[in-house]
Amino acid sequence: MKIYKFILTVVIAASVMAFKGKDGEYKVDAGKSKLTWVGKKVTGEHSGIINIAEGSLTTKSNKLTGGTFTIDMTSLKDTDITNPDGQQKLVGHLKSDDFFATDKHPKATFVITKITAGEKDQYTVKGNLTIKGITNEIEFPASVQIVNGQITAKAKILVDRTKFDIKFRSGNFFENLGDKAIDDNFELNVELVGTQAA
């Protein structure tokens, strides 16, 4: 009976450890991860996708502790316009100097500087976002799960574009825009999947 209890204890402990995962670094799988954007204006909104070039997340005691990411700004696409010419026109404008100037700044980066753990899998994440060579601190809530050597993270982030010198049709910088005004904030919906580095 004692041997049986000992074996059962070992099996349960091993199962719990496997479920919780291990400390270390998790490499973001760009193919499984997803980054979508939404930009709003007075007359409607546009949405699309953008690719994560590379990234990593770090953990300790099965808790998120840090991370760095690089976003490929040249991969920016629109997904709501069905007309190819209209879609190409919008994407071309977003890549121009009026917005993200992707020819001059093909990459954007985000580096986590502080993480506050909340209940269960909830966190408050603070870090430095760099767009067009300009860095600003942002903060947002995120949910993170670590199971069997895989980490998944989800977050909704609001970014004030004017802080990155993207002021095109901003009501805070230009008058009498009427229905041509574009919201200062754009939305990023992040779904990251990472596997533990060897």
PLY file of the C-alpha trace (Angstrom):
ply
format ascii 1.0
element vertex 198
property float x
property float y
property float z
element edge 197
property int vertex1
property int vertex2
end_header
0.00 0.00 0.00
2.83 2.40 0.85
4.54 1.67 -2.47
1.26 2.28 -4.31
0.77 5.64 -2.55
4.35 6.62 -3.34
3.96 5.81 -7.05
0.65 7.66 -7.17
2.23 10.72 -5.57
5.09 10.73 -8.08
2.70 10.40 -11.03
0.51 13.26 -9.80
3.53 15.50 -9.16
4.92 14.79 -12.61
1.58 15.51 -14.22
1.26 18.83 -12.39
4.79 19.87 -13.43
4.08 18.97 -17.04
0.84 20.93 -16.99
2.40 24.03 -15.47
5.33 24.19 -17.83
8.85 25.34 -17.02
10.73 28.55 -16.43
12.69 30.01 -19.27
12.24 31.58 -22.68
9.43 30.97 -25.15
9.96 31.78 -28.80
6.96 33.32 -30.53
5.63 31.23 -33.41
4.89 33.86 -36.08
2.85 31.38 -38.11
0.47 30.61 -35.25
0.36 34.12 -33.79
-2.02 36.81 -35.01
-1.93 40.60 -34.90
-4.93 42.55 -36.20
-5.54 46.30 -36.30
-8.57 48.56 -36.39
-8.52 52.24 -37.34
-11.65 54.33 -36.89
-12.87 57.55 -38.47
-16.06 59.62 -38.37
-17.59 57.79 -41.33
-16.57 54.24 -40.36
-13.50 52.12 -39.82
-10.93 49.93 -41.52
-9.30 46.74 -40.26
-6.50 44.42 -41.26
-3.54 42.33 -40.24
0.17 42.79 -39.71
2.89 40.20 -39.14
5.11 39.63 -36.14
8.65 39.19 -37.44
10.01 37.66 -34.24
9.55 37.70 -30.51
10.08 35.97 -27.20
8.47 35.77 -23.76
10.19 34.89 -20.48
8.71 33.23 -17.41
9.66 32.41 -13.83
7.73 30.21 -11.41
5.17 29.72 -14.17
4.51 33.48 -14.36
5.19 35.89 -17.20
8.22 38.09 -16.46
9.18 39.78 -19.73
9.25 39.82 -23.49
10.42 41.55 -26.67
8.78 41.71 -30.10
9.50 42.98 -33.59
6.67 43.81 -35.99
7.11 43.83 -39.75
5.43 47.10 -40.73
5.84 46.38 -44.44
3.46 43.41 -44.08
0.53 45.70 -43.20
-2.66 44.65 -45.02
-6.30 45.69 -45.14
-8.99 43.00 -44.87
-12.28 44.92 -44.93
-12.17 46.49 -48.42
-13.27 44.08 -51.15
-12.30 46.25 -54.12
-8.62 45.51 -54.98
-7.90 49.06 -56.18
-9.45 50.61 -53.09
-7.61 48.18 -50.85
-4.28 48.92 -52.53
-4.90 52.67 -52.26
-5.57 52.48 -48.52
-2.57 50.25 -47.78
-0.33 52.49 -49.87
-1.48 55.51 -47.88
-0.96 53.75 -44.55
2.59 52.88 -45.60
3.32 56.46 -46.70
4.83 59.30 -44.68
1.32 60.41 -43.64
1.15 57.33 -41.44
3.80 54.67 -40.79
6.49 55.52 -43.39
7.38 51.86 -43.81
10.12 52.54 -46.39
12.05 54.47 -43.74
10.86 52.51 -40.71
10.14 48.90 -41.76
10.14 47.59 -38.19
8.32 48.46 -34.98
9.32 47.04 -31.60
7.82 46.46 -28.19
9.87 45.71 -25.06
8.17 44.79 -21.79
9.52 46.78 -18.84
7.13 45.83 -16.03
4.55 43.12 -15.40
2.03 43.04 -12.57
0.27 39.72 -12.00
-3.44 39.79 -11.24
-5.97 37.04 -10.60
-5.50 33.70 -12.34
-4.00 34.31 -15.80
-4.47 38.08 -15.84
-1.63 40.60 -16.02
-1.04 44.31 -16.41
1.76 44.83 -18.92
3.84 47.98 -19.28
6.50 48.51 -21.91
8.16 50.66 -24.56
6.60 50.74 -28.02
8.72 52.13 -30.87
7.08 53.22 -34.13
8.80 55.41 -36.76
11.83 55.54 -34.50
9.80 57.18 -31.70
9.44 55.38 -28.35
6.56 55.79 -25.92
5.48 53.84 -22.87
2.15 52.01 -23.08
0.18 49.91 -20.61
-2.54 47.33 -21.19
-4.21 44.24 -19.66
-3.33 40.79 -20.98
-4.23 37.17 -20.35
-1.46 34.57 -20.43
-1.55 30.78 -20.14
1.43 28.42 -19.91
0.68 24.74 -20.53
2.85 21.83 -21.64
5.74 23.88 -23.00
3.52 26.35 -24.84
2.56 29.90 -23.93
-0.45 31.79 -25.26
-1.05 35.49 -24.67
-3.96 37.72 -25.67
-4.31 41.48 -25.36
-6.24 44.44 -26.74
-4.06 47.53 -27.00
-5.07 51.11 -27.77
-2.27 53.18 -29.32
-2.34 56.97 -29.63
-0.84 57.44 -33.10
-0.16 61.15 -32.59
2.50 60.29 -30.00
4.43 58.66 -32.86
4.16 61.71 -35.13
1.19 60.29 -37.06
-1.06 63.34 -37.10
-2.84 63.01 -40.45
-6.44 64.26 -40.08
-6.22 64.35 -36.30
-8.83 66.61 -34.75
-6.34 67.62 -32.07
-3.98 69.12 -34.64
-6.19 70.22 -37.53
-9.41 72.25 -37.56
-12.57 71.95 -39.63
-12.00 68.33 -40.64
-15.67 67.49 -40.35
-16.41 63.91 -41.39
-12.84 63.50 -42.67
-11.39 63.29 -39.16
-9.59 60.10 -38.11
-9.43 58.88 -34.50
-6.14 59.43 -32.75
-6.26 55.93 -31.25
-5.96 52.75 -33.24
-6.57 49.29 -31.86
-4.25 46.28 -31.88
-5.61 42.84 -31.04
-2.78 40.50 -30.15
-2.84 36.70 -30.04
0.61 35.23 -29.40
1.62 31.59 -29.37
5.11 30.61 -28.25
7.00 27.38 -27.68
9.68 26.84 -25.10
13.19 27.39 -26.39
15.50 24.41 -26.18
0 1
1 2
2 3
3 4
4 5
5 6
6 7
7 8
8 9
9 10
10 11
11 12
12 13
13 14
14 15
15 16
16 17
17 18
18 19
19 20
20 21
21 22
22 23
23 24
24 25
25 26
26 27
27 28
28 29
29 30
30 31
31 32
32 33
33 34
34 35
35 36
36 37
37 38
38 39
39 40
40 41
41 42
42 43
43 44
44 45
45 46
46 47
47 48
48 49
49 50
50 51
51 52
52 53
53 54
54 55
55 56
56 57
57 58
58 59
59 60
60 61
61 62
62 63
63 64
64 65
65 66
66 67
67 68
68 69
69 70
70 71
71 72
72 73
73 74
74 75
75 76
76 77
77 78
78 79
79 80
80 81
81 82
82 83
83 84
84 85
85 86
86 87
87 88
88 89
89 90
90 91
91 92
92 93
93 94
94 95
95 96
96 97
97 98
98 99
99 100
100 101
101 102
102 103
103 104
104 105
105 106
106 107
107 108
108 109
109 110
110 111
111 112
112 113
113 114
114 115
115 116
116 117
117 118
118 119
119 120
120 121
121 122
122 123
123 124
124 125
125 126
126 127
127 128
128 129
129 130
130 131
131 132
132 133
133 134
134 135
135 136
136 137
137 138
138 139
139 140
140 141
141 142
142 143
143 144
144 145
145 146
146 147
147 148
148 149
149 150
150 151
151 152
152 153
153 154
154 155
155 156
156 157
157 158
158 159
159 160
160 161
161 162
162 163
163 164
164 165
165 166
166 167
167 168
168 169
169 170
170 171
171 172
172 173
173 174
174 175
175 176
176 177
177 178
178 179
179 180
180 181
181 182
182 183
183 184
184 185
185 186
186 187
187 188
188 189
189 190
190 191
191 192
192 193
193 194
194 195
195 196
196 197
